[in-house]
Amino acid sequence: MAAPPLLRAMIFITLSHLVQAGLLHPQDSESRETKQLGGLWRFRADFDGEGYAQKWQATLPEPTLQMPVPCSYNDLTQDVRLRDMVGVVWYERDFFLPLRWLTQRVVLYVGSAQYSAQVWINGAPVGAHEGGHLPFHLPLEPFNLNFGKTNRLTIAVNNTLTPTTLPAGYVQINAAGRRVQRLQMDFFNYAGIQRQVMIYTTPQSYLDDVSVTTRLEGKEAFLNVFVSAVASNTVLITLFDEAGNVVARGRMPADPRRGGKLNIQDPQLWWPRYMSERPGYLYTIQVEVLGADGNVSDVYRFPYGIRTVSVANDQGLLINGQPFYFHGFGKHEDNDIRGRGLDLPSLVKDFSLLEWMGANSIRTTHYPYSEDFMNMCDRLGIVVINEAPAVGLQGHNMVRETLVRHMQVLTELIGRDKNHPSVVMWSIANEPDSESPAAAPYFKHVAAHARSLDPSRPITFATFKSPDKDVVAPFVDVLMINRYHAWYTNTGQIDIIEPTIERDLISWYRRFRKPIMISEYGADAVAGLHADPPYAFTEEFQSEYISKYFSTFDKLRSVRVFIGEQVWTFSDFMTAQGVTRVYGNKKGLFTRQRQPKMAAYRLKERYERISNSTRRYPTALADMAWAAMLPINAGSTDRAAQPPDGADGQRGMRGVGAAQDTAAAAEAAAVEVVEAAAAEAAAAAAAAAEGGGGSDSMDPLDESGMGPTHVWQ
């Protein structure tokens, strides 16, 4: 019997990473051109919900505002209705297409439109996208375009969050009849076109996607390369070092099911900051697509760092076989005036502050960050925990429609960022209700789907629940714990922090025997507010508060249980209005204007002490009582670059059966059907990671030349 439509859709999403269009960032090359569409656009908020009925996509009626792109629109006017907008806003601008593009494939790229977008060219619909923190690419049909003339681009952006969106929310109607967005997240729902918009070209025979994974054996590196190309059977791969020298070359099929290998002797590895005198080393991979005539049709280049990631229960997270210790931050893409809009000066300032602090890592709380951010992490050796926008999911959110959306978001996220060496883990959620009976079947599938897309990286999530009731922890490889002892409960009693967090983390490790880290801890401080003795919300209190965690972190680190600490948060950020938030969340160690509070200096001292090496303390320094309490020699499980164990694609499944049994039968049936597809995809992906399924190595090119003649079409 055929699967119901919903199950068929879920199966399609599970397998779609093998065949779907790629998410390569637009670039200029010998065969490609880009046209930036940033600047001031015509803008109108649809306060009365009449835009679709009046066909604003044909021509945006006056009155309009001038709205910068990229930028959030919320804080740019004195109109409270626009700041608190719930619904659709309309953007419109004109652009010119040169005649030389007439023979090219033309594509629209939108880096981020929060939350969903519909697009028209010259009044004709060209596509839509749901999900506000990831890019989308829309091929434009030639019959909709005016070459050698002006064209009109219209984008309608809807910021409404519902119980099945990611992130989730719901809408209420207040006593005045106004729509009010209620959030399941503690940050402001900034909206609009928040990252770059571009038109770009490719030839008709072009590179669609490329995936690269690394395997190290002694002094040799093997790059497994998988390419998808349109109207081509063969591609040429060249690896350049930072000086521009050719390191390796080869020929391989343009078939994502096959692929090939490049072998590199004595490679320069990508290392995180403070683990090497030369962190963030990047090669350049050049892909040349051969057209039907055998000439080069398309050229695409991207940076690539050679490194491996693995997880072992008795050693923690390993980068290139060496233990790595996270010391960094959670943060937000958040600024005065611009909101969540891409702002390159602020981006550079933030990385300068990370270096000043001695930090080595970031979690992209609580959504995917811009591609510019990811590229800087690659180059500067900043390690990234890359997080999906699934924040604050409750049991009632964990339904089939949300599951389908969650799967698609992970497909897009991993598709975009899979080649970034800085990304070492995928975080599938932040603070879900992981005690809900619905959470076990829901996240069992989400984790399996993420592994099927990328078996080379571990999976994690951030929990704020207790270890004896958490039903999601068995499905991930690393546990991230968010804790606010003496802040949200027992406020001000900082003397309880050390014994409480110690017992807490020991309980997590005893139950699950997995690497653990603190992904959030902190307290609000209003800049300039002081008190001695320290009092809640003062700078002195925040500084004393975070320092009370340090001794426990060091104890656990000494016995190889604890793999990292990330304070919450990097800088103050805007939130929805509420009596617990004085113009935003003030847990930042920096103000929203990036000025340090007292706690920044306290944490800087700590991070500088451990930044010479991210390796944990030698075992000889371990407290023997702790070593006896926390046995670590029960065996090591290396979970890097391996297919999921067993048909369900999970590990450590015991203890959650009761929760699964209480889930609805329809939910269980959906999970079972989709997991079968996920297991099949995982097997194919695992074979791909080992270079199987096709040519074991690329055909070498002769040393004398460039292969086929380069003819740019």
Summary of the structure (lengths in Angstrom):
residues: 713
radius of gyration: 25.4
end to end distance: 48.7
largest distance: 78.5
contacts: 2499
relative contact order: 0.13
helix: 25%
strand: 29%
